[in-house]
């Protein structure tokens, strides 16, 4: 429950900052929304009794040609016929920095609530916990697309929903 409060405070703080920036920008004849970009991810995976679906919308504010920051949300459902199901909900804050137009560095703190049920040797288990991840990444950036790899420096093999600390990514913002 403490994770909800912590994430809620971070989200309210970021939202307040964006609202203040918007109101100040309007006074200076500056269009805040011209600098907001939307993107996200959709994932589907299925086969032989397995299904996984993810929706992960995000929004970022582009401060200048080099620095961008924003928030993202994540909702995932996964199941393996009669053995496993999981619901994963959460969000993240992220920062992107282009050291040159083609090379983008990223940092993203993600907090996910994991609720999973599974069978192991005829016993049933239920887990509900918060899982933090801190990704540092690098990618090739062109137009609205970045392709790269990121590394979770908080990776825990027992609790992570990811199979590996390294994860490739494709990031698209419009």
N, C-alpha and C positions, 0 to 999 in steps of 0.2 A: 504494500500500500504506500510505502514511503516513496517508491519509484514514481507513482502517479503524481504525488505532490511535487516532487523535484522536477519532473518533466513539465508539469503544468506551470510551475513558476518560470521555467526557462521559456516556454511557449508564450506566456503572457508578457514577459519582458521583451521578447523579440517582436511580438505583435504591437506592443505599445511603442517601441522604437520606430517601427515602420509607420505607425499612425502619426507620431510626432513629426517624422521626416516628411510625410505627405503634407501635413498642415503647414509646415514651414516652407515647403517647396511651392505650395500654391501661392503664398504671399510673394514669392520671387518670380512668378510667371514661369515656373519650372514644372514640367509634367512628370510627376513621380512614376506613373504607370508606363511611361515609355522605357523605363529602365528595369521593369519587372519582366521576367521571363518564366515561362511555364514549361514543364517537362514531366518526365517520370518513366515508369516502366510497367510493363505487363508481362507476366510470365505464366506459361502453361506447360505442364509436363504430365504425361500419362503413358501407361503401358502395363500389361499383365497384372491388373488389379490395383495399380498405383495411380493416384491423381494428386497434382499439386497446382494451385492457382494463386497468383500474386497480383495485387494492384498496389502501385507505389507512386502516387502523384507527388510532384514537388514544385516549389516556386522559389526563385532566387532574385535578388536585387543586384544589378550590375552597377557598382559604384564608379568604375572607370574601365578602361580597356584591359586592365590587368586583374582587378580584384572583384569577386562576386561572392555573395553569401546568401544563405536562405534556409528554408525548412523543407522537410520531406516527411511523408507519412507512409506506413507500410501495413498492409493487411494480407496475410497468407493463410490458406487452408491446405492441408495435406492429409492424405489417407492411404493406407495400404489395407486392402480387403481383409476384414476380421482380425487385424493385428495391431493397427496403429492409426491414430488420427491426431492432428495438431491444429490449433488455431493460434496464430501469431499476430499480434497487433502492437504498433508502436510508432515511433517517429525518430527523426534525427535533425541535427543542425549541421550545416556544411559550409565550408569555405573553399573557394577555388581561386587559384592564382596562376596567371599565365606569365612565366618568366620570359618567354618570347611568344609571339602569336601562335606558334605550332606546338609548344610544350606547356602542358597544364599540370600543376601540382594540386593535390586536394587533401583536405582533412575533413573527416566526418565522424561526429559522435552520434551513435545510434543506441537507443534504449528500446528493447522489445519485451513485451509480456508474452511468455511462452506457456501455453496450456496444452499439455499432451497426455494422451492415454495410450498405453501399449501393453501387449502381452509378452511375457518372457518366461519360458518354461512353464506354461499353463497358469502362471500367476498374472494378475492384472495390476498395473501400476498407473497412478495418476500424478502428474507433476504440474505445478503452476509456480512460475518464478520469473523474475526480471533478469534479462541478460543484456549487459552493456557491451558495446563494441566501439573501438576507436580505430578507424581506418585512415591510413596514410597512403596516398596513391600518386601515380604519375601516368600521364597519357598523352597521346598525339591528338592535337586539336585542329579541326578545320571547319570553317563555317559554324554550324550549330551542333556539331557532333564531336565528341571526344571518345577515343577508344584507348583503354589502358588496363592497368592492373593496380590493385590496392591490397594492403596488408593490414590485418587486424592485430594491433599490438597487445590487445587484451584477450586474445584467443584462449579459450578453455575447451579442450577436446571433449570433456564430459558434458558441458552445458550448451555449447554453441549450436545454433541451428545450421551453421555452415560446416562443411566437411573438412575445410582447410583454412588456414589463416590467410592464404593468398586467394584472391578472387579477381577474375577478369571483369571488366565492366564496359558498357557502352552507354554514354550519357548524351541525351539530346534535349536541347532547350530551344523554344521558339519565342 
